[in-house]
Amino acid sequence: MATILVVDDELGIRALLSEILSDEGHTVEVAENAAKARQLREQCQPDLVLLDIWMPDVDGITLLKEWGASGQLTMPVIMMSGHGTIDTAVEATKFGAQAFLEKPITMQKLLRTVEQGLAKPAAPRAAAPAQPVHTATVTPITAAASYSVPLSSTPLPLRSELVGGEPAHAPQQPIAYGAPAHNGAISPVAHNGLSHEQSFELDRPLREARDDFERAYFEFHLAREGGSMTRVAEKTGLERTHLYRKLKQLGVDLGRAKKAAVN
């Protein structure tokens, strides 16, 4: 497989692209700025570079021009930006970029563009005519079939106090709750090493209750999939970039989730 250099000042983007490409078998190097990108370009001689346009010190277009002018543009370069325009894309291809990816980048678009880039020879230098503009389209990842997680052999009754104290009628597939929650905390019920039954305190603001549920939901799937963002995205039906931002928003510790999966 190929050696790919990812240059982006955002830690989350670097981590996300690195994991996706590593899962595909590529060797990935990451740089947070132009200085580090120059250093890694010399050290690892990448087969392809994913280069962000907007960076705080030296922007991606300037670095692309620099490589072209010094004869170092010997590998395909794919530009990335969340604020790019058609003019920006045209300028990038004018100076040797082979493609332009618009953020947020879907996994399918990323892999397809990388595959196409690796199949082409290195881009010509700045004097060459502009190449066609490649724009990204957002294609949602289709969720895989849901997990078949069995509940206990004896269905647990619904806790009537959680629905306002009135008698509740269980649906055909009963919802199982765990031990009572205290102060809004989640009380997991262990089952085959994972907690798929959770108890939630509902007498509180909707946002707090929803955040607790979503946090428990994603922690369960992360543990189930060994911390693999690719598989969790497929199982939950979320696009990778959206999933990463959601986990960050909820305060989910990815390192802890991976350790829980190992244990």
C-alpha positions as CSV (number, residue, x, y, z in Angstrom):
1,M,0.0,0.0,0.0
2,A,1.0,3.7,-0.2
3,T,2.6,6.2,2.2
4,I,0.3,9.1,2.6
5,L,1.1,12.5,4.3
6,V,-1.8,14.3,5.9
7,V,-1.2,18.0,6.5
8,D,-3.9,19.8,8.6
9,D,-3.8,22.1,11.5
10,E,-6.9,20.5,13.2
11,L,-6.0,17.6,15.4
12,G,-9.4,16.0,14.9
13,I,-9.1,16.0,11.1
14,R,-5.6,14.5,11.2
15,A,-6.7,11.8,13.6
16,L,-9.8,11.0,11.6
17,L,-8.1,10.8,8.2
18,S,-5.2,8.9,9.6
19,E,-7.5,6.2,11.1
20,I,-9.5,5.8,7.9
21,L,-6.5,5.5,5.7
22,S,-4.7,3.2,8.1
23,D,-7.7,0.9,8.2
24,E,-7.3,0.7,4.4
25,G,-3.7,-0.5,4.8
26,H,-1.8,2.7,4.0
27,T,1.1,4.1,6.1
28,V,0.1,7.5,7.3
29,E,2.2,10.4,8.4
30,V,0.7,13.6,9.9
31,A,1.8,17.2,10.0
32,E,0.1,20.1,11.8
33,N,1.8,22.9,9.8
34,A,3.9,23.6,6.7
35,A,7.3,23.3,8.6
36,K,6.5,19.8,9.7
37,A,5.1,18.9,6.2
38,R,8.4,20.0,4.6
39,Q,10.3,17.8,7.1
40,L,8.1,14.7,6.6
41,R,8.1,15.2,2.8
42,E,11.9,14.8,2.9
43,Q,12.0,12.0,5.4
44,C,9.2,9.6,4.2
45,Q,8.9,10.5,0.5
46,P,5.1,10.1,0.5
47,D,3.2,8.6,-2.5
48,L,0.4,11.1,-2.0
49,V,-0.3,14.2,0.1
50,L,-3.6,15.4,1.6
51,L,-3.0,19.2,2.1
52,D,-5.3,21.6,3.9
53,I,-5.5,25.1,2.4
54,W,-6.2,27.2,5.4
55,M,-3.3,26.8,8.0
56,P,-2.1,29.5,10.4
57,D,1.5,29.8,9.4
58,V,1.9,29.0,5.7
59,D,-1.2,28.1,3.8
60,G,-1.5,25.0,1.6
61,I,-1.5,26.9,-1.7
62,T,1.8,28.6,-0.8
63,L,3.3,25.3,0.2
64,L,2.1,23.7,-3.0
65,K,3.7,26.6,-5.1
66,E,6.9,26.1,-3.1
67,W,7.1,22.4,-3.9
68,G,6.4,23.1,-7.5
69,A,9.0,25.8,-7.9
70,S,11.7,23.7,-6.2
71,G,11.0,20.6,-8.2
72,Q,9.7,18.7,-5.2
73,L,6.2,18.2,-6.5
74,T,6.9,14.6,-7.4
75,M,3.8,13.1,-5.7
76,P,0.1,13.7,-6.2
77,V,-1.3,16.4,-4.0
78,I,-5.0,16.6,-3.0
79,M,-6.1,19.9,-1.5
80,M,-8.7,20.1,1.3
81,S,-10.8,23.0,2.7
82,G,-14.0,23.7,4.5
83,H,-14.1,27.3,3.2
84,G,-13.0,26.8,-0.4
85,T,-14.6,28.2,-3.5
86,I,-14.4,27.3,-7.2
87,D,-11.7,29.9,-7.6
88,T,-9.7,28.3,-4.8
89,A,-10.0,24.9,-6.5
90,V,-9.0,26.3,-9.9
91,E,-6.0,28.0,-8.3
92,A,-4.9,24.8,-6.6
93,T,-5.1,22.7,-9.8
94,K,-3.3,25.5,-11.6
95,F,-0.3,25.0,-9.3
96,G,-0.2,21.3,-9.5
97,A,-2.9,19.8,-7.2
98,Q,-4.7,16.8,-8.7
99,A,-8.0,17.2,-6.8
100,F,-9.9,19.3,-4.3
101,L,-11.9,17.9,-1.4
102,E,-14.5,20.0,0.4
103,K,-14.9,19.5,4.1
104,P,-16.7,17.7,5.7
105,I,-15.2,14.9,3.7
106,T,-17.2,11.7,3.4
107,M,-15.3,8.4,3.8
108,Q,-16.4,7.2,0.3
109,K,-15.3,10.4,-1.4
110,L,-12.0,10.4,0.5
111,L,-11.1,6.8,-0.4
112,R,-12.2,7.2,-4.0
113,T,-10.2,10.4,-4.5
114,V,-7.1,8.8,-2.8
115,E,-7.4,5.8,-5.0
116,Q,-7.7,7.9,-8.2
117,G,-4.7,10.1,-7.0
118,L,-2.5,7.1,-6.5
119,A,-3.3,5.7,-9.9
120,K,-2.2,8.9,-11.6
121,P,1.4,10.2,-12.2
122,A,2.6,13.2,-10.2
123,A,0.9,16.5,-11.0
124,P,2.8,18.8,-13.5
125,R,4.5,22.0,-12.2
126,A,2.8,25.4,-12.1
127,A,3.4,26.2,-15.8
128,A,1.1,23.4,-16.9
129,P,-2.5,24.2,-17.9
130,A,-5.1,23.9,-15.2
131,Q,-6.6,20.4,-14.7
132,P,-10.3,19.7,-14.2
133,V,-11.8,20.8,-10.8
134,H,-12.9,18.0,-8.5
135,T,-15.6,18.9,-6.0
136,A,-16.8,16.9,-3.1
137,T,-20.4,15.7,-2.7
138,V,-21.8,14.5,0.6
139,T,-22.8,10.9,0.5
140,P,-24.2,9.5,3.8
141,I,-22.8,6.1,4.9
142,T,-25.6,3.6,5.0
143,A,-25.9,2.0,8.4
144,A,-25.2,-1.7,8.6
145,A,-27.7,-4.1,10.1
146,S,-28.4,-3.5,13.8
147,Y,-26.8,-5.6,16.4
148,S,-28.8,-8.5,17.6
149,V,-28.2,-8.1,21.3
150,P,-30.4,-10.5,23.3
151,L,-32.0,-9.2,26.5
152,S,-32.3,-11.5,29.6
153,S,-34.3,-14.7,29.1
154,T,-37.0,-13.3,31.4
155,P,-38.2,-9.9,30.2
156,L,-37.9,-7.2,32.8
157,P,-41.0,-5.0,33.4
158,L,-41.0,-1.3,32.5
159,R,-40.4,0.9,35.4
160,S,-43.7,2.8,35.8
161,E,-42.1,5.6,37.7
162,L,-40.1,6.5,34.7
163,V,-43.2,7.3,32.7
164,G,-44.8,9.6,35.3
165,G,-46.1,6.9,37.7
166,E,-48.9,5.7,35.5
167,P,-49.1,2.0,34.5
168,A,-47.1,1.4,31.4
169,H,-47.9,-1.2,28.7
170,A,-44.8,-3.0,27.5
171,P,-44.4,-3.2,23.7
172,Q,-43.9,-6.5,21.9
173,Q,-40.1,-6.1,22.4
174,P,-39.8,-5.0,26.0
175,I,-37.4,-2.3,27.0
176,A,-35.1,-3.5,29.8
177,Y,-33.8,-1.1,32.4
178,G,-30.9,-1.7,34.8
179,A,-30.5,-0.7,38.4
180,P,-32.0,2.6,39.6
181,A,-30.0,5.7,38.7
182,H,-28.8,8.2,41.3
183,N,-28.4,11.9,40.6
184,G,-28.9,11.4,36.9
185,A,-26.1,8.8,36.6
186,I,-26.3,5.8,34.3
187,S,-26.3,2.4,36.0
188,P,-25.1,-0.3,33.5
189,V,-26.2,-3.9,33.7
190,A,-23.4,-6.2,32.6
191,H,-24.1,-8.7,29.9
192,N,-21.4,-10.7,28.2
193,G,-18.8,-8.1,29.2
194,L,-20.7,-5.1,27.7
195,S,-23.5,-2.9,29.1
196,H,-26.5,-3.0,26.8
197,E,-29.1,-2.3,29.4
198,Q,-29.0,1.2,30.9
199,S,-31.0,3.1,33.5
200,F,-31.7,6.8,33.1
201,E,-33.2,9.4,35.4
202,L,-35.9,11.2,33.5
203,D,-36.9,13.8,36.0
204,R,-34.5,16.4,34.6
205,P,-34.0,18.7,31.5
206,L,-34.4,16.9,28.2
207,R,-30.9,17.9,27.0
208,E,-29.2,16.3,30.0
209,A,-31.2,13.1,29.7
210,R,-30.5,12.9,25.9
211,D,-26.8,13.6,26.3
212,D,-26.5,10.8,28.9
213,F,-28.3,8.4,26.6
214,E,-26.2,9.3,23.6
215,R,-23.0,9.0,25.6
216,A,-23.9,5.6,26.8
217,Y,-25.0,4.5,23.3
218,F,-21.7,5.5,21.7
219,E,-19.6,4.1,24.5
220,F,-21.3,0.8,24.1
221,H,-20.7,0.7,20.3
222,L,-17.1,1.9,20.7
223,A,-16.4,-0.9,23.3
224,R,-18.2,-3.4,21.0
225,E,-16.1,-2.5,18.0
226,G,-12.8,-2.2,19.8
227,G,-12.6,1.5,19.4
228,S,-12.7,1.4,15.6
229,M,-14.4,4.6,14.4
230,T,-14.9,3.1,10.9
231,R,-17.0,0.2,12.3
232,V,-18.9,2.4,14.7
233,A,-19.8,4.8,11.9
234,E,-21.1,1.9,9.9
235,K,-23.1,0.4,12.8
236,T,-24.6,3.8,13.9
237,G,-25.2,5.1,10.4
238,L,-23.2,8.3,10.9
239,E,-20.7,9.9,8.6
240,R,-17.2,9.7,10.1
241,T,-16.6,13.4,10.5
242,H,-20.1,13.9,12.1
243,L,-19.4,10.9,14.5
244,Y,-16.1,12.3,15.6
245,R,-17.6,15.7,16.3
246,K,-20.5,14.1,18.2
247,L,-18.2,12.1,20.4
248,K,-16.1,15.3,21.2
249,Q,-19.3,17.2,22.0
250,L,-20.5,14.5,24.4
251,G,-17.1,14.3,26.1
252,V,-16.6,10.6,25.2
253,D,-13.0,9.5,26.0
254,L,-11.9,7.5,22.9
255,G,-8.8,6.2,24.7
256,R,-10.8,4.9,27.6
257,A,-13.3,3.3,25.2
258,K,-10.5,1.4,23.5
259,K,-9.1,0.2,26.9
260,A,-12.6,-1.0,27.9
261,A,-12.8,-3.0,24.7
262,V,-9.5,-4.7,25.4
263,N,-10.4,-5.5,29.0
